[in-house]
């Protein structure tokens, strides 16, 4: 009886030590991440020039929430002979320093898109509005002048009749920082 009680106490003590170790490790990682935080611009506005899988050009605005997080809002449009489309998107992003003014970032968000297609057979529905979910991962360089250049990859999942699949958008961004 005494040995089983001692064995129980020993196991309990080891579990308690392991738990304390992991809690201290998590606290150190959380608090030390702030030591490496790189200040990002409070505001940036410019263009995000995407490929043909996306909407092409997009007006982009970024607003810092902290030293390592920001919101990005985009308004994209596309117009052709037989169609027109508009998209609004919002993303929450985390930004990490790679080297000096060179950063990488990742984020998640969502938005909506509206499409209008001309020259369809009579009786066909030629408009659609869809919701979308998006991810974002990219790299950026923050110049000493108020210019930010970025290259990102944005997978988007559409939830609508016309846009009901996954699209992959790669874009170059040029933004003025203030």
N, C-alpha and C positions, 0 to 999 in steps of 0.2 A: 504494500500500500504506500509506504513511504517513498519507494523508488519511482512509482508511477506519478506521485505528486511532484517529486523533484524533476522528473522528465517533463511533466506538464509546465512547470515553472520555467524550465530552461527553454522550451519551445516558445512559450509566451514572451520571454525576455528577448529571444532572437527575432521574433516577429516585430516586437516593439522597436528594436534597434533598426531593423530593415525599414520600417515605416518612417522612423525619424530621419534615416539617411535619405530616403527618396523625397521627403518633404523639404529637407535642407537643399538637396540638389535642385529641385524645382524652383525654390526661392532664389537660389544663386543664379540660375539661368534666367529667370524673369527679371531680376534686378540688374544683372549684368548686360542684358540686351539693351537697356537704356543707355549704357555707357558708350555703345557703338552706334547710337542713333545719329543719322545724318539729317541735318535740317533740309527740308524740301521747301520749294517756293510756296508762298501763301496762295498765289493765284497764277494761273497760266492759261492763255487762250491762243488758239491757232487752228491749224488744219490737220486732219488725219486722212491721209490719202491711201485708200484701200484698193484691194484688187477687185476683179470682176465678180468674185463669189459674194462679196459684200455689197455695199451701196456706193462704192466709189468714194467720192469726197465726203467728208464729214466735218462740221464745225465742232471743235472740241474745247471744253472748259474744265480745268482742274482746280479744286479748292482743297487746301490742306486742312486736315482735322487735327493732326498732331505732327510731331517730328518724323513719324514713320507711316502715317496713314493719310489718305486723301479720298475725295470723291471725284469722279470724272463723269461729265455729262456730254453726250454727243447728239448732234442733230444731223442726220444724213439724208441725202436725197439722190434720186437717179431719175433721169428723164430720157426717153428715146422716142422714135417715131410711133411705136405701137404701145407704149406703156409709160407709166410714171409711178414713182414710189417715194415714200418718206418714212424715216425711222427715227425714233427717239430712244436713247438708251442711257442708263445710269449704272455706274460701277463703283464699288467700294474696293480700294486698292491698298496693299501693304507695300512699302518701298524699303529696300535694303541696299546698303552700300557694297559695291564690289571693289572699287579702287578709286579713291579721291572723288572726282565728280562723276564717275561712272557707276550707275545703279541698275538694279533689276527690280522688277515689281510683278505682283500677281494680284488678281482680284476676281470678284464675282458680282453679278448684278442681273439686270433685266430691263425690258423695255417693250415697246410695241412698234409695229410696222403696218403701213397701209399701202395697198397696191391697187392700181387701176390698169387694166389691159384693154386695149382697143382691138378692133377687127376680129372679134370672136364670132362664131356662128350665132344667128338670132336665137334668143332664149337662153343663152349662156350667161352666167353671172360673171361680170368682168371686174368686180371689186372684192377686196378681202382685207380685213384687219386682223392681225395676228399678234399674240403675245409671244415674247421670246425670253429665254434664259441664256445668260452668257458668262463665259469665263474670260480671263485675260492674263497673258503672261508676256513680258517684254523686257527690253533693255533700253536705257536712256543715257544720254550724256548731257550734263548741265554745264554749259560754257560759262566763262567768267563774265561775258556780256549776257544780257537777259534773254538768252536763246536756249531752248531745250529741244533736242532732237531725239526721237525714239523710233524703235522698230518693235512691233508687237504682233502677237498671234492671238486671235479671238475666236474660239469656237462658239457657235450659237445654235440653240435648239429652238425651232419655231413651233408654235402651237396654233395652227390655223389651217384653212383648207388649201390655200396656195403655198404657204410656207410651213410645211409639216415635217421637216427633216433637219439634219445637222448641216450647217454651213461653216466653212472655215475661212476666216478673213485675215489676211496679212496686210499690215499697213505701216507706212512711214508717217511719223508725226513731226510737225514743226510748230513750236509754240513760243509765244512771247511771255516772259515771266515778269510779274509785278507784285 
